[in-house]
Amino acid sequence: MVFPVESEDRTMRTLIMLCQDNTRLIVNAFRIILTILDSVKKGEGEGVSEKMGEVEELIEKSNDIRGSLLKELHEIGGVLVSRDDFFRLISTFGDILDHIYSIGQRLSAMEQRGWKPPAEALEKIEGVADLAFDALLKLREAMMSMGFNSTKAIGFTKEIDAIERKVDSVHVQVEMDIMESEAEVHILLMLKDTVYQIEELVDTVRDTSDLIRIISL
């Protein structure tokens, strides 16, 4: 016979493991985006389509994990105290991947059309993207710590807060620098939108970390 408390503990462990798998996929997906950005900057866009295909495969795997998470939450019913928070956490994981894919789409579209973004502008975007990657790494570490050290997990979420504030302080300046670059208007607008997507990604990572903090308490 499985008692409610035992059932809740077992489900919680399963949910955390699945979420950990999801954050690994998210980090790997954005790591590929960074290689795409580097390829576009260097004018070496031959493999960009294949890399976007790899991102799509990771998104499909994440969707499978999402299905498993929803199944676990459905089966546990109202016994799990943090059930609603996990539903929200699942949703934000999906939002993060949507932003990652949108960034990749924009970079890929510029490469496919033969657009030549200014290298200096791409370097500035790279700086913001590196901050986003740092936030994702902290998110993964927070999720990995969640199962055994709540204090450590919360510590990582506070580091994400600091990164989000830094991105807030630099992304507008980067957008302004891009708009002052020597390039055609359609290229500048696409680059500006790419920075916006990165900023939105970091905001969503921060929202996700807030949920991790709540569940960890």
C-alpha positions as CSV (number, residue, x, y, z in Angstrom):
1,M,0.0,0.0,0.0
2,V,1.3,3.5,-1.0
3,F,0.5,6.2,1.5
4,P,-0.3,9.8,0.3
5,V,3.0,11.2,1.7
6,E,5.0,8.4,0.1
7,S,3.2,9.0,-3.2
8,E,3.8,12.8,-3.0
9,D,7.5,12.3,-2.3
10,R,7.9,9.8,-5.2
11,T,6.1,12.1,-7.6
12,M,8.2,15.1,-6.5
13,R,11.4,13.2,-7.2
14,T,10.1,12.2,-10.6
15,L,9.0,15.7,-11.4
16,I,12.3,17.2,-10.4
17,M,14.3,14.6,-12.5
18,L,12.2,15.4,-15.5
19,C,12.6,19.1,-15.0
20,Q,16.4,18.6,-14.7
21,D,16.4,16.7,-18.0
22,N,14.4,19.6,-19.6
23,T,16.9,22.3,-18.4
24,R,19.7,20.2,-19.9
25,L,18.0,20.3,-23.2
26,I,17.3,24.0,-23.0
27,V,21.0,24.7,-22.3
28,N,22.1,22.5,-25.2
29,A,19.6,24.3,-27.5
30,F,20.9,27.7,-26.7
31,R,24.5,26.5,-27.0
32,I,23.7,25.6,-30.6
33,I,22.2,29.1,-31.0
34,L,25.5,30.6,-29.9
35,T,27.4,28.6,-32.6
36,I,24.9,29.8,-35.2
37,L,25.5,33.4,-34.1
38,D,29.3,32.8,-34.3
39,S,28.9,31.3,-37.8
40,V,26.8,34.3,-39.0
41,K,29.4,36.7,-37.6
42,K,32.2,34.9,-39.4
43,G,30.2,34.6,-42.6
44,E,30.3,30.8,-42.4
45,G,26.6,30.0,-42.7
46,E,26.8,26.7,-44.6
47,G,25.8,24.6,-41.6
48,V,23.2,26.9,-40.1
49,S,20.2,25.0,-41.4
50,E,21.5,21.7,-40.0
51,K,22.1,23.4,-36.6
52,M,18.5,24.7,-36.6
53,G,17.5,21.1,-37.2
54,E,19.4,20.1,-34.1
55,V,17.5,22.7,-32.1
56,E,14.2,21.4,-33.4
57,E,15.1,17.9,-32.3
58,L,15.9,19.1,-28.8
59,I,12.5,21.0,-28.8
60,E,10.8,17.7,-29.7
61,K,12.5,15.9,-26.9
62,S,11.4,18.7,-24.5
63,N,7.9,18.3,-25.7
64,D,8.1,14.6,-24.8
65,I,9.3,15.5,-21.3
66,R,6.4,18.0,-21.1
67,G,4.0,15.2,-21.8
68,S,5.6,13.0,-19.1
69,L,5.4,15.9,-16.6
70,L,1.7,16.6,-17.3
71,K,1.0,12.9,-16.9
72,E,2.7,12.8,-13.5
73,L,0.8,15.9,-12.4
74,H,-2.5,14.5,-13.6
75,E,-2.0,11.3,-11.8
76,I,-1.0,12.8,-8.4
77,G,-4.1,15.1,-8.4
78,G,-4.5,17.6,-5.6
79,V,-2.2,15.7,-3.2
80,L,0.9,17.5,-4.3
81,V,1.0,21.0,-2.6
82,S,3.2,22.6,-5.3
83,R,1.1,21.1,-8.2
84,D,0.1,24.5,-9.7
85,D,3.6,25.8,-9.4
86,F,4.9,22.8,-11.5
87,F,2.2,23.5,-14.1
88,R,3.5,27.1,-14.3
89,L,7.1,25.8,-14.4
90,I,6.3,23.6,-17.4
91,S,4.8,26.5,-19.2
92,T,7.8,28.7,-18.7
93,F,10.1,26.0,-20.0
94,G,8.1,26.0,-23.2
95,D,8.3,29.8,-23.3
96,I,12.1,29.7,-22.9
97,L,12.4,27.3,-25.9
98,D,10.1,29.5,-27.9
99,H,12.4,32.4,-27.4
100,I,15.5,30.3,-28.2
101,Y,13.9,29.1,-31.4
102,S,12.8,32.6,-32.4
103,I,16.4,33.8,-32.0
104,G,17.7,31.0,-34.2
105,Q,15.0,31.7,-36.8
106,R,16.1,35.3,-37.2
107,L,19.8,34.4,-37.5
108,S,19.0,31.6,-39.9
109,A,16.8,33.8,-42.0
110,M,19.5,36.4,-42.4
111,E,22.0,33.8,-43.5
112,Q,19.6,32.2,-46.0
113,R,18.9,35.6,-47.6
114,G,22.6,36.4,-47.8
115,W,22.2,39.5,-45.6
116,K,25.5,40.8,-44.2
117,P,25.0,42.2,-40.7
118,P,27.9,44.4,-39.4
119,A,30.4,42.3,-37.5
120,E,30.5,44.9,-34.7
121,A,26.7,44.7,-34.2
122,L,26.9,40.9,-34.0
123,E,29.7,41.2,-31.4
124,K,27.4,43.3,-29.3
125,I,24.6,40.8,-29.7
126,E,27.0,38.1,-28.7
127,G,27.7,39.9,-25.5
128,V,24.0,39.9,-24.5
129,A,23.7,36.3,-25.7
130,D,26.5,35.3,-23.4
131,L,24.7,36.8,-20.5
132,A,21.6,34.9,-21.5
133,F,23.6,31.7,-21.6
134,D,25.0,32.4,-18.1
135,A,21.4,32.8,-16.9
136,L,20.5,29.4,-18.4
137,L,23.5,27.7,-16.8
138,K,22.4,29.1,-13.4
139,L,18.9,27.9,-14.1
140,R,20.2,24.4,-14.8
141,E,22.3,24.5,-11.6
142,A,19.3,25.7,-9.6
143,M,17.2,22.8,-11.0
144,M,20.0,20.3,-10.3
145,S,20.3,21.5,-6.7
146,M,16.6,21.5,-6.1
147,G,16.3,17.9,-5.3
148,F,18.9,17.8,-2.5
149,N,19.8,21.4,-1.4
150,S,17.1,24.0,-1.5
151,T,19.3,26.7,-0.1
152,K,21.8,26.2,-2.9
153,A,19.0,26.2,-5.5
154,I,17.7,29.5,-4.1
155,G,21.2,30.9,-4.3
156,F,21.4,30.2,-8.0
157,T,18.1,31.9,-8.5
158,K,19.4,35.1,-6.9
159,E,22.4,35.0,-9.3
160,I,19.8,34.8,-12.2
161,D,18.2,38.0,-10.7
162,A,21.6,39.8,-10.9
163,I,22.1,38.7,-14.5
164,E,18.6,39.8,-15.5
165,R,19.3,43.2,-14.0
166,K,22.5,43.4,-16.0
167,V,20.8,42.5,-19.3
168,D,18.1,45.2,-18.5
169,S,20.9,47.7,-18.2
170,V,22.7,46.9,-21.4
171,H,20.2,45.7,-24.0
172,V,18.8,49.1,-24.7
173,Q,22.3,50.5,-25.3
174,V,23.0,47.6,-27.6
175,E,19.8,48.2,-29.5
176,M,20.8,51.9,-29.9
177,D,24.3,51.0,-31.1
178,I,22.8,48.6,-33.6
179,M,20.4,51.2,-35.0
180,E,23.4,53.6,-35.5
181,S,25.4,50.9,-37.4
182,E,26.1,51.2,-41.1
183,A,23.7,48.7,-42.7
184,E,20.4,48.5,-44.5
185,V,17.3,49.2,-42.5
186,H,15.8,45.7,-42.8
187,I,19.1,44.2,-41.4
188,L,19.1,46.7,-38.5
189,L,15.5,45.9,-37.6
190,M,16.2,42.2,-37.6
191,L,19.2,42.6,-35.4
192,K,17.3,44.8,-33.0
193,D,14.5,42.2,-32.8
194,T,17.1,39.5,-32.1
195,V,18.3,41.5,-29.1
196,Y,14.7,42.0,-28.0
197,Q,14.1,38.2,-28.1
198,I,17.3,37.6,-26.1
199,E,16.1,40.1,-23.5
200,E,12.7,38.4,-23.4
201,L,14.4,35.1,-23.0
202,V,16.3,36.3,-19.9
203,D,13.1,37.7,-18.4
204,T,11.5,34.3,-18.8
205,V,14.4,32.6,-17.2
206,R,14.0,34.9,-14.3
207,D,10.3,34.1,-14.1
208,T,11.2,30.4,-14.2
209,S,13.8,30.8,-11.4
210,D,11.1,32.5,-9.3
211,L,9.0,29.3,-9.6
212,I,12.0,27.2,-8.6
213,R,12.5,29.4,-5.6
214,I,8.8,29.0,-4.6
215,I,8.9,25.2,-5.0
216,S,12.1,25.0,-3.0
217,L,10.8,26.8,0.0
